C-alpha cells in the first residue's frame, strides 16, 4: 500500500496509469484501524487493476481540503485524475467491493 504525502499525491494518484483507491485516515480514528486490513486484502486481490494508497489527513490537511473530505475514513477512487467514487466510513469488504464494482 502506497503512503501518500502532499509531495507525491499528484504523481501517485492523479497521473497514475490505473485507478487508485485512496483512504483518508487519522491515527485517532478507530474505524480507520478496522478498515486497514480490508484495504490490504483488496490490494492483494485486485492490485493488477487497482492501486490502494492512504494519506494521513491530519498530516496533510491541504489534500483533505482540496477534495472536501469531511470525516475519516473517507475512500476516494480516482481514475484519470478525477474522483469517480467516494465512500464515507468503514464497511465490510463485500460492501466496499460492491460500492467499487464497475469502477476499476
Buried (B, 14 or more C-beta within 10 A) or exposed (E): BBEBEEEEBEEBBEEBEEBBBBBBBBEEBEBBEEBBEBBEBBBEEBEEEBBBBBBBBBEBEEBBEEBEBEEBBBBBBBBEEEEBBBBBEBBEBEEBBEBBEEEB
